Amino acid sequence: MLWGILLAVHLIGLVGYSLLLRRVAVAGKLHPWVLATLLQTGIMLPMLAAVPFLPIELGRIDSSSAVAMGGIVVLGVFLLFGITKTLEYLQAGTFSIVYSMRAVIVTLLAAVLLSELPSLAQILGGLLIVAATLIVRQKEGTQLARRGMMWAIAMAVTVSLLGVVEKHVINEVGVFTAAPIITLLVGVIMWTVLLVKRYPLPKKDIVTRPILLLMLLRSLSNWGFVFALAVGALVSVATFVSSLSVVAIVALGALLLGEQEHLKRNAVAVVIAVAGLTAVLLGGHLWPLTLSQQPGREAVVVTHSTDQPSEERPSDTYDWRGSAHDPKKIIISSIGVDAYIQNVGVDQNQEVAVPNNIHMGGWFVDSVRPGEKGLSIIDGHLNGNSRDGIFIDLEKVTTGDTYVIEFGDGSKRDFRVKDVKIVDLEDAAGVLFSQDPSIASQLTLITCGGTYDKQARLYDKRVIVTSELL
């Protein structure tokens, strides 16, 4: 898949620039602010070339989103400078282990700000990451215990906050509006400070192969991750792949940079950190399953896709379960749909689960609720073994058609169809997880289509309907 290739590019860039930055920072020929500015310049140059072709909508920026964007700029500047500064004190491998604390911090932020309580697996994973941070060591006599560790933890906190605010801003104004403005503002601020402070810019130390390679690798790391998310990579998967860089950085740090002090101890810390990351980043999918098994809970989340979904049509007395704010029914009059909606999560194949009844839709709980700012997803079956499913006629809807989502509290929201696509199976994820930059509150419907492959037990196409909130 394309997003897999892009994540591989991100991983190569991340590992490469982390190791190279450590070597350049230790050499001490350039001020940390100069190095940070050059890193941002590597990110900024491709954006400068792309700006004339991007659908930037300044009208979508209100006062609250402007403040949030300002916060991202401040955090972005601090992060770039802080990473450069940290690598003056910490070896690349040591920093990468401590930096994995960001997974724990993100989980805590989600619990505090979003009421997303962690699962037992996530709590255990967090403890493992903390243990890895306590175990890691480097050459005696360094400032690891104080200054280096303080900078590293500060960077983990900063990147965690940055991710939360970035997600909010992208949902509010769209990625094609937010990304160029933020990227260019950070670059302008860093170059302004550099020139005002008159930090030395010796040509012999800047126009060199290592520095140019450093800028290229930083750009690959940044844009590889961004575009992987844009074409369909799940955030959890992308973050996990990114975090795996700790293995390569420790190994290559020892091989290429001579970071071999306490190597066995640090290797153990890497194993513990990776186990913790796996539990934190993937363990979140265990929580909805736990909730569904506990009596007295409202929400039931389907986390297993079955090849034999029920074909029994729910009666008028169907016991729907969900919160007041969850989508309860979908009514598409133009194709005769009036059906209940289940909550679905990520299934055993790490894909969006399908409903366990062919007559019901499935709202993907890792997307926003229909009508909220951002991208919401509802899937449904085309058919069963002997009966038509909820979305048997989905490809018949046309641009301009309207339909209704009813919520648990009885409230309703209207949506208008903006686009209908029939895409190949391998391209479906990229289309499904892409938000139209012109739509603030997008609801995407998806079902099977095309020809059924009996051997693979799959349809070769997907019908995808993009809608906007009225």
TORMAR-701424 format. One line per field, with one value per residue (C-alpha): residue number from 1; y, z, x. Coordinates in Angstrom, 3 decimals, decimal comma, padded with zeros to 6 digits, m for minus. Example, Ala and Ser with C-alpha at 12.3 -4.5 7.8 and 13.67 -1.06 7.14 Angstrom:
residues 2
resi	c(1 | 2)
yy	c(m004,500 | m001,060)
zz	c(007,800 | 007,140)
xx	c(012,300 | 013,670)
//
This chain:
residues 470
resi	c(1 | 2 | 3 | 4 | 5 | 6 | 7 | 8 | 9 | 10 | 11 | 12 | 13 | 14 | 15 | 16 | 17 | 18 | 19 | 20 | 21 | 22 | 23 | 24 | 25 | 26 | 27 | 28 | 29 | 30 | 31 | 32 | 33 | 34 | 35 | 36 | 37 | 38 | 39 | 40 | 41 | 42 | 43 | 44 | 45 | 46 | 47 | 48 | 49 | 50 | 51 | 52 | 53 | 54 | 55 | 56 | 57 | 58 | 59 | 60 | 61 | 62 | 63 | 64 | 65 | 66 | 67 | 68 | 69 | 70 | 71 | 72 | 73 | 74 | 75 | 76 | 77 | 78 | 79 | 80 | 81 | 82 | 83 | 84 | 85 | 86 | 87 | 88 | 89 | 90 | 91 | 92 | 93 | 94 | 95 | 96 | 97 | 98 | 99 | 100 | 101 | 102 | 103 | 104 | 105 | 106 | 107 | 108 | 109 | 110 | 111 | 112 | 113 | 114 | 115 | 116 | 117 | 118 | 119 | 120 | 121 | 122 | 123 | 124 | 125 | 126 | 127 | 128 | 129 | 130 | 131 | 132 | 133 | 134 | 135 | 136 | 137 | 138 | 139 | 140 | 141 | 142 | 143 | 144 | 145 | 146 | 147 | 148 | 149 | 150 | 151 | 152 | 153 | 154 | 155 | 156 | 157 | 158 | 159 | 160 | 161 | 162 | 163 | 164 | 165 | 166 | 167 | 168 | 169 | 170 | 171 | 172 | 173 | 174 | 175 | 176 | 177 | 178 | 179 | 180 | 181 | 182 | 183 | 184 | 185 | 186 | 187 | 188 | 189 | 190 | 191 | 192 | 193 | 194 | 195 | 196 | 197 | 198 | 199 | 200 | 201 | 202 | 203 | 204 | 205 | 206 | 207 | 208 | 209 | 210 | 211 | 212 | 213 | 214 | 215 | 216 | 217 | 218 | 219 | 220 | 221 | 222 | 223 | 224 | 225 | 226 | 227 | 228 | 229 | 230 | 231 | 232 | 233 | 234 | 235 | 236 | 237 | 238 | 239 | 240 | 241 | 242 | 243 | 244 | 245 | 246 | 247 | 248 | 249 | 250 | 251 | 252 | 253 | 254 | 255 | 256 | 257 | 258 | 259 | 260 | 261 | 262 | 263 | 264 | 265 | 266 | 267 | 268 | 269 | 270 | 271 | 272 | 273 | 274 | 275 | 276 | 277 | 278 | 279 | 280 | 281 | 282 | 283 | 284 | 285 | 286 | 287 | 288 | 289 | 290 | 291 | 292 | 293 | 294 | 295 | 296 | 297 | 298 | 299 | 300 | 301 | 302 | 303 | 304 | 305 | 306 | 307 | 308 | 309 | 310 | 311 | 312 | 313 | 314 | 315 | 316 | 317 | 318 | 319 | 320 | 321 | 322 | 323 | 324 | 325 | 326 | 327 | 328 | 329 | 330 | 331 | 332 | 333 | 334 | 335 | 336 | 337 | 338 | 339 | 340 | 341 | 342 | 343 | 344 | 345 | 346 | 347 | 348 | 349 | 350 | 351 | 352 | 353 | 354 | 355 | 356 | 357 | 358 | 359 | 360 | 361 | 362 | 363 | 364 | 365 | 366 | 367 | 368 | 369 | 370 | 371 | 372 | 373 | 374 | 375 | 376 | 377 | 378 | 379 | 380 | 381 | 382 | 383 | 384 | 385 | 386 | 387 | 388 | 389 | 390 | 391 | 392 | 393 | 394 | 395 | 396 | 397 | 398 | 399 | 400 | 401 | 402 | 403 | 404 | 405 | 406 | 407 | 408 | 409 | 410 | 411 | 412 | 413 | 414 | 415 | 416 | 417 | 418 | 419 | 420 | 421 | 422 | 423 | 424 | 425 | 426 | 427 | 428 | 429 | 430 | 431 | 432 | 433 | 434 | 435 | 436 | 437 | 438 | 439 | 440 | 441 | 442 | 443 | 444 | 445 | 446 | 447 | 448 | 449 | 450 | 451 | 452 | 453 | 454 | 455 | 456 | 457 | 458 | 459 | 460 | 461 | 462 | 463 | 464 | 465 | 466 | 467 | 468 | 469 | 470)
yy	c(000,000 | 003,570 | 004,602 | 001,725 | 002,998 | 006,518 | 005,274 | 003,446 | 006,747 | 008,455 | 005,779 | 006,079 | 009,858 | 009,732 | 007,258 | 009,002 | 012,531 | 011,444 | 009,806 | 012,528 | 015,309 | 013,666 | 013,627 | 017,238 | 018,456 | 016,801 | 018,370 | 021,738 | 023,731 | 025,198 | 026,815 | 024,665 | 027,370 | 027,368 | 023,604 | 023,779 | 026,486 | 024,377 | 021,427 | 023,605 | 024,924 | 021,332 | 020,964 | 024,399 | 024,265 | 021,580 | 023,473 | 026,702 | 024,847 | 023,358 | 026,476 | 027,806 | 024,517 | 024,052 | 024,894 | 027,269 | 028,657 | 031,537 | 032,092 | 028,912 | 030,388 | 031,949 | 033,467 | 030,177 | 028,275 | 031,198 | 030,978 | 027,217 | 027,665 | 030,165 | 027,558 | 025,021 | 027,506 | 028,095 | 024,380 | 023,630 | 026,126 | 024,807 | 021,194 | 021,763 | 023,673 | 021,245 | 018,115 | 019,735 | 020,790 | 017,381 | 015,595 | 017,686 | 015,800 | 012,455 | 009,767 | 009,188 | 005,774 | 007,062 | 009,947 | 007,678 | 005,484 | 008,436 | 010,051 | 006,993 | 008,453 | 010,446 | 007,389 | 007,443 | 011,195 | 011,043 | 008,321 | 010,462 | 013,510 | 011,452 | 010,309 | 013,833 | 015,863 | 013,359 | 010,983 | 008,103 | 005,831 | 003,613 | m000,147 | m002,449 | m003,173 | 000,539 | 001,029 | m001,915 | m000,560 | 002,823 | 001,223 | m000,692 | 002,500 | 004,249 | 001,232 | 001,418 | 005,104 | 004,309 | 001,452 | 003,243 | 004,439 | 006,024 | 006,911 | 007,939 | 011,611 | 012,950 | 015,153 | 012,407 | 012,310 | 015,998 | 018,260 | 015,640 | 013,802 | 017,053 | 018,117 | 014,681 | 014,504 | 018,104 | 017,117 | 014,119 | 016,404 | 019,009 | 016,589 | 015,090 | 018,498 | 019,370 | 016,301 | 017,080 | 020,723 | 019,834 | 017,349 | 020,028 | 022,616 | 020,225 | 019,312 | 023,005 | 024,495 | 021,545 | 020,224 | 022,130 | 025,419 | 024,747 | 023,001 | 025,687 | 028,569 | 026,848 | 025,509 | 028,869 | 030,798 | 028,520 | 028,962 | 032,752 | 033,021 | 030,825 | 032,674 | 036,042 | 035,069 | 033,689 | 036,929 | 039,242 | 037,305 | 037,223 | 033,596 | 032,699 | 031,098 | 029,921 | 028,800 | 026,146 | 024,454 | 024,899 | 024,176 | 020,674 | 017,235 | 016,262 | 019,403 | 019,095 | 015,417 | 016,339 | 018,764 | 016,177 | 013,436 | 015,764 | 016,655 | 012,986 | 012,165 | 014,964 | 014,721 | 010,930 | 010,791 | 013,557 | 012,070 | 008,544 | 009,807 | 011,700 | 008,584 | 006,314 | 005,183 | 004,869 | 007,233 | 004,347 | 002,316 | 005,297 | 006,241 | 002,676 | 002,395 | 005,726 | 004,581 | 001,451 | 003,759 | 003,264 | m000,187 | 001,066 | 004,170 | 002,231 | m000,409 | 002,043 | 004,441 | 001,703 | 000,714 | 004,109 | 006,534 | 004,276 | 004,574 | 001,240 | 002,130 | 000,012 | m001,491 | m004,681 | m002,722 | m000,345 | m003,266 | m004,592 | m001,118 | m001,138 | m004,496 | m003,251 | 000,052 | m001,688 | m004,022 | m001,002 | 000,894 | m002,087 | m002,292 | 001,462 | 002,052 | m001,116 | m001,870 | 000,888 | m001,436 | m003,794 | m001,179 | m001,063 | m004,883 | m004,829 | m002,322 | m004,428 | m007,410 | m005,606 | m005,482 | m002,109 | m000,331 | 001,624 | 001,355 | m001,864 | m001,831 | m004,495 | m005,385 | m008,626 | m008,814 | m011,991 | m013,688 | m014,806 | m011,668 | m012,024 | m011,596 | m011,127 | m007,655 | m005,785 | m005,249 | m001,961 | m003,020 | m003,584 | m002,829 | m000,307 | 000,424 | 003,543 | 006,955 | 009,942 | 011,430 | 008,300 | 007,920 | 005,649 | 005,495 | 006,386 | 007,331 | 007,642 | 008,077 | 008,041 | 004,389 | 003,203 | 002,985 | 003,351 | 001,384 | 001,238 | 001,941 | m000,090 | 001,176 | m000,550 | m000,366 | m001,903 | m005,603 | m008,611 | m007,592 | m004,047 | m002,703 | m000,973 | m003,654 | m004,355 | m004,652 | m008,110 | m007,623 | m006,926 | m004,622 | m002,231 | 000,430 | 000,682 | 003,968 | 003,763 | 004,919 | 006,084 | 008,731 | 011,782 | 011,546 | 012,485 | 016,255 | 017,092 | 018,843 | 016,309 | 012,969 | 010,480 | 007,010 | 004,660 | 001,290 | m001,356 | m004,632 | m004,876 | m008,197 | m011,484 | m015,061 | m014,789 | m011,199 | m007,684 | m005,580 | m002,014 | m000,498 | m002,696 | 000,454 | 002,843 | 003,381 | 004,714 | 007,849 | 010,966 | 014,227 | 016,556 | 013,810 | 014,432 | 011,995 | 012,023 | 010,713 | 010,303 | 010,239 | 008,472 | 011,531 | 011,794 | 014,754 | 014,658 | 016,068 | 016,371 | 015,534 | 016,180 | 013,863 | 015,615 | 012,762 | 009,085 | 006,922 | 003,261 | 002,390 | m000,702 | m002,566 | m001,697 | 002,030 | 002,089 | 002,891 | 005,937 | 007,321 | 006,355 | 008,086 | 011,233 | 014,320 | 016,754 | 020,038 | 021,957 | 020,011 | 020,898 | 018,135 | 015,147 | 011,870 | 009,067 | 005,970 | 002,797 | m000,636 | m003,377 | m003,300 | m004,781 | m008,524 | m011,116 | m013,341 | m016,684 | m017,891 | m014,735 | m014,209 | m010,505 | m007,988 | m006,291 | m002,773 | m000,392 | 002,167 | 005,335 | 008,241 | 011,544 | 013,798 | 017,145 | 018,446 | 020,781)
zz	c(000,000 | m000,668 | 002,986 | 003,886 | 001,431 | 002,826 | 006,396 | 005,289 | 003,850 | 007,152 | 009,117 | 006,953 | 007,318 | 011,084 | 011,800 | 009,425 | 010,685 | 014,354 | 013,953 | 011,740 | 013,992 | 016,990 | 015,136 | 013,980 | 017,402 | 019,191 | 016,714 | 018,015 | 014,902 | 014,619 | 017,279 | 018,228 | 016,942 | 013,586 | 013,351 | 014,277 | 011,655 | 008,987 | 009,929 | 009,524 | 006,234 | 004,982 | 005,816 | 004,474 | 000,993 | m000,402 | 001,080 | m000,649 | m003,947 | m003,211 | m001,885 | m005,335 | m005,961 | m002,575 | m001,940 | 000,970 | 002,506 | 004,836 | 005,490 | 007,589 | 010,197 | 013,109 | 016,306 | 018,235 | 015,426 | 014,933 | 018,610 | 018,290 | 015,192 | 017,120 | 019,825 | 017,230 | 015,900 | 019,396 | 020,189 | 016,789 | 017,279 | 020,768 | 019,573 | 016,795 | 019,039 | 021,929 | 019,913 | 018,650 | 022,181 | 023,674 | 021,284 | 022,615 | 025,900 | 025,045 | 022,646 | 019,796 | 021,170 | 024,704 | 023,481 | 021,301 | 024,308 | 026,544 | 023,656 | 023,520 | 026,683 | 024,274 | 023,889 | 027,635 | 027,664 | 024,727 | 026,527 | 029,688 | 027,681 | 026,039 | 029,457 | 030,935 | 027,946 | 026,010 | 028,787 | 026,814 | 029,745 | 029,129 | 028,979 | 031,305 | 028,389 | 027,948 | 031,665 | 031,634 | 028,467 | 030,098 | 033,072 | 030,731 | 028,908 | 032,211 | 033,250 | 029,988 | 030,640 | 034,117 | 032,863 | 029,982 | 030,566 | 028,625 | 029,294 | 032,879 | 033,549 | 031,062 | 032,074 | 031,301 | 034,808 | 034,830 | 031,823 | 029,093 | 030,698 | 031,403 | 027,770 | 026,498 | 028,705 | 027,794 | 024,124 | 024,727 | 026,434 | 023,672 | 020,787 | 022,629 | 023,114 | 019,543 | 018,236 | 020,215 | 019,050 | 015,445 | 015,277 | 016,525 | 014,001 | 011,038 | 011,943 | 012,158 | 009,086 | 006,998 | 006,452 | 003,212 | 004,969 | 008,278 | 007,092 | 004,775 | 007,143 | 010,186 | 008,311 | 006,805 | 010,042 | 011,998 | 009,331 | 009,240 | 013,045 | 013,260 | 010,521 | 012,045 | 015,464 | 013,840 | 011,965 | 014,856 | 017,262 | 014,597 | 015,146 | 012,994 | 009,634 | 008,405 | 004,800 | 005,186 | 007,943 | 006,381 | 002,678 | 003,341 | 002,385 | 005,990 | 006,490 | 003,133 | 003,846 | 007,305 | 005,772 | 003,213 | 005,820 | 008,101 | 005,187 | 004,286 | 007,896 | 008,240 | 004,915 | 004,753 | 008,000 | 006,994 | 003,592 | 005,020 | 007,221 | 004,275 | 002,091 | 004,708 | 007,418 | 010,834 | 013,379 | 015,782 | 013,105 | 011,845 | 015,378 | 016,158 | 012,989 | 013,820 | 017,360 | 016,054 | 015,009 | 018,547 | 017,536 | 014,478 | 016,218 | 019,136 | 016,824 | 014,265 | 017,000 | 018,396 | 014,932 | 013,292 | 016,183 | 018,651 | 021,234 | 022,839 | 026,528 | 028,483 | 025,154 | 026,657 | 029,261 | 026,615 | 024,362 | 027,211 | 027,573 | 023,841 | 024,114 | 027,118 | 025,371 | 022,205 | 024,280 | 026,104 | 022,869 | 021,411 | 024,453 | 024,581 | 020,891 | 020,042 | 023,438 | 023,010 | 020,804 | 023,779 | 025,816 | 023,756 | 023,792 | 027,574 | 027,835 | 025,653 | 027,944 | 031,163 | 032,191 | 032,702 | 030,118 | 027,396 | 024,558 | 022,609 | 020,080 | 017,411 | 017,167 | 015,181 | 011,518 | 010,699 | 007,330 | 008,540 | 009,749 | 010,916 | 008,215 | 010,653 | 010,256 | 013,605 | 014,779 | 015,881 | 019,474 | 018,803 | 021,936 | 020,500 | 022,767 | 022,674 | 024,269 | 023,698 | 021,348 | 019,264 | 015,859 | 016,241 | 012,807 | 009,204 | 006,874 | 003,135 | 001,540 | m002,040 | m001,753 | 000,921 | 003,860 | 007,387 | 009,667 | 013,039 | 013,470 | 015,533 | 016,949 | 015,272 | 016,090 | 014,637 | 013,913 | 014,100 | 010,765 | 011,975 | 009,630 | 010,245 | 011,543 | 009,714 | 011,467 | 012,667 | 010,962 | 007,231 | 007,902 | 010,142 | 009,521 | 011,504 | 012,832 | 013,194 | 016,763 | 015,989 | 013,674 | 014,876 | 015,436 | 012,352 | 012,179 | 014,270 | 012,760 | 010,989 | 009,246 | 010,275 | 008,743 | 008,502 | 006,765 | 005,905 | 004,051 | 000,402 | 001,003 | 002,899 | 001,730 | 000,870 | 001,469 | 000,411 | 002,927 | 004,126 | 001,339 | m001,585 | m003,536 | m002,171 | m005,589 | m006,813 | m004,652 | m006,595 | m005,875 | m004,100 | m002,432 | 001,258 | 004,133 | 007,919 | 010,895 | 014,106 | 017,434 | 020,725 | 022,240 | 019,312 | 017,640 | 013,883 | 011,456 | 007,699 | 005,222 | 001,508 | m000,902 | m002,505 | m004,351 | m005,217 | m006,141 | m007,060 | m006,403 | m006,480 | m003,198 | m002,800 | m003,194 | m000,839 | 002,406 | 000,893 | m000,294 | 002,856 | 005,275 | 003,185 | 004,216 | 001,499 | 002,494 | 001,466 | 003,953 | 007,636 | 008,842 | 006,502 | 006,693 | 004,426 | 003,695 | 002,355 | 001,169 | m001,197 | m004,958 | m008,199 | m008,687 | m005,906 | m005,771 | m004,340 | m003,580 | m001,738 | m000,398 | m001,201 | m003,598 | m005,782 | m005,524 | m002,871 | m003,187 | m001,263 | m000,770 | 000,521 | 002,291 | 004,061 | 006,987 | 005,963)
xx	c(000,000 | 001,073 | 000,852 | 003,182 | 005,786 | 005,431 | 005,884 | 009,025 | 010,298 | 009,445 | 011,293 | 014,419 | 014,372 | 013,798 | 016,571 | 018,953 | 018,493 | 018,546 | 021,957 | 023,384 | 022,085 | 023,754 | 027,086 | 026,759 | 025,585 | 028,521 | 030,949 | 029,749 | 030,602 | 027,103 | 024,916 | 021,870 | 019,523 | 021,296 | 020,951 | 017,263 | 016,680 | 018,352 | 016,118 | 013,026 | 014,367 | 014,518 | 010,820 | 009,897 | 011,455 | 009,089 | 006,138 | 007,223 | 007,149 | 003,714 | 001,911 | 000,783 | m001,036 | m002,758 | m006,458 | m005,796 | m009,016 | m008,193 | m011,903 | m012,023 | m009,664 | m011,557 | m010,150 | m009,963 | m008,246 | m005,845 | m004,853 | m004,401 | m002,246 | m000,142 | 000,330 | 001,482 | 004,030 | 005,452 | 005,563 | 007,098 | 009,910 | 010,635 | 010,591 | 013,122 | 015,499 | 014,973 | 015,767 | 018,950 | 019,886 | 019,069 | 021,417 | 024,284 | 023,927 | 022,339 | 023,431 | 020,994 | 019,995 | 019,492 | 017,337 | 015,196 | 014,359 | 013,458 | 011,544 | 009,262 | 007,687 | 005,518 | 003,252 | 002,569 | 001,973 | m000,463 | m002,438 | m002,600 | m003,699 | m006,437 | m007,638 | m007,670 | m008,882 | m010,984 | m012,135 | m010,580 | m009,756 | m006,709 | m007,009 | m005,101 | m002,745 | m002,031 | m001,341 | 001,058 | 002,700 | 003,188 | 004,897 | 007,211 | 008,211 | 008,908 | 011,001 | 012,975 | 013,669 | 014,983 | 017,169 | 018,899 | 022,470 | 025,307 | 028,940 | 029,591 | 030,293 | 027,723 | 024,836 | 022,312 | 020,860 | 019,976 | 020,186 | 019,926 | 017,022 | 015,194 | 015,492 | 014,433 | 011,334 | 010,470 | 010,603 | 008,331 | 005,803 | 006,107 | 005,539 | 002,549 | 000,909 | 001,750 | m000,073 | m003,237 | m003,385 | m002,498 | m005,375 | m007,773 | m006,558 | m006,662 | m010,245 | m011,161 | m009,485 | m008,236 | m004,719 | m004,139 | m004,847 | m003,098 | 000,093 | 001,520 | 000,743 | 002,245 | 005,274 | 006,166 | 005,539 | 007,871 | 010,547 | 010,189 | 010,383 | 013,457 | 015,308 | 014,327 | 015,696 | 018,839 | 019,517 | 018,585 | 020,816 | 023,529 | 024,350 | 027,352 | 026,598 | 029,997 | 029,589 | 032,280 | 030,249 | 026,800 | 027,214 | 028,445 | 027,239 | 026,273 | 024,171 | 022,398 | 021,758 | 020,460 | 017,942 | 016,834 | 016,368 | 014,393 | 012,112 | 011,593 | 010,768 | 008,223 | 006,414 | 006,540 | 004,551 | 002,116 | 001,308 | 001,029 | m001,813 | m003,305 | m003,552 | m005,054 | m002,617 | m004,250 | m002,684 | m002,019 | m000,233 | 001,782 | 002,844 | 003,831 | 005,960 | 007,590 | 008,354 | 010,082 | 012,910 | 014,254 | 015,536 | 017,431 | 018,749 | 020,253 | 021,758 | 023,149 | 024,255 | 026,477 | 027,728 | 028,229 | 028,692 | 030,480 | 027,695 | 028,608 | 028,756 | 026,230 | 025,144 | 023,691 | 021,757 | 020,423 | 019,463 | 017,313 | 015,790 | 014,945 | 013,165 | 011,168 | 010,360 | 009,131 | 006,945 | 005,546 | 004,929 | 003,106 | 000,850 | 000,162 | m000,424 | m002,332 | m003,825 | m006,390 | m008,416 | m008,874 | m010,774 | m014,000 | m014,073 | m013,764 | m016,600 | m018,873 | m018,399 | m019,236 | m022,921 | m024,526 | m022,370 | m024,133 | m021,661 | m021,159 | m018,329 | m017,914 | m014,214 | m014,448 | m015,453 | m017,342 | m017,898 | m021,322 | m023,164 | m026,742 | m029,386 | m032,263 | m033,739 | m033,951 | m037,537 | m039,068 | m038,384 | m034,670 | m032,610 | m030,161 | m027,212 | m025,078 | m024,640 | m026,893 | m024,303 | m023,693 | m025,370 | m028,412 | m030,047 | m029,296 | m032,167 | m031,408 | m034,850 | m033,589 | m032,499 | m034,933 | m032,528 | m033,929 | m031,627 | m029,947 | m026,236 | m023,773 | m020,489 | m017,534 | m013,836 | m010,683 | m011,033 | m008,717 | m007,151 | m006,378 | m009,058 | m012,373 | m014,737 | m018,006 | m021,390 | m022,439 | m025,822 | m026,238 | m029,212 | m027,241 | m024,629 | m021,403 | m020,019 | m016,224 | m015,598 | m012,049 | m013,498 | m015,429 | m019,176 | m021,225 | m021,600 | m018,540 | m015,544 | m013,371 | m013,925 | m016,627 | m017,026 | m020,030 | m019,707 | m022,267 | m022,767 | m023,756 | m025,474 | m025,420 | m025,672 | m029,366 | m030,497 | m029,596 | m027,705 | m028,231 | m026,111 | m027,181 | m028,139 | m025,515 | m023,930 | m027,302 | m027,169 | m026,290 | m024,550 | m026,962 | m029,007 | m029,638 | m030,033 | m030,412 | m028,447 | m030,465 | m028,611 | m029,228 | m030,911 | m033,353 | m031,637 | m031,023 | m028,491 | m028,830 | m026,072 | m025,702 | m023,881 | m020,942 | m019,218 | m019,709 | m016,705 | m016,234 | m012,600 | m010,402 | m010,076 | m006,379 | m007,129 | m010,113 | m008,269 | m006,589 | m009,932 | m011,828 | m009,449 | m008,950 | m010,872 | m011,910 | m010,211 | m013,343 | m015,535 | m015,278 | m017,636 | m017,387 | m019,288 | m018,082 | m020,186 | m018,584 | m019,683 | m018,528 | m018,962 | m017,741 | m017,242 | m017,214 | m014,117 | m015,325 | m011,807 | m010,750 | m014,300 | m014,007 | m015,496 | m012,860 | m014,339 | m015,580 | m018,388 | m017,461 | m019,870 | m018,485 | m021,021 | m021,031 | m023,054 | m025,865)
//
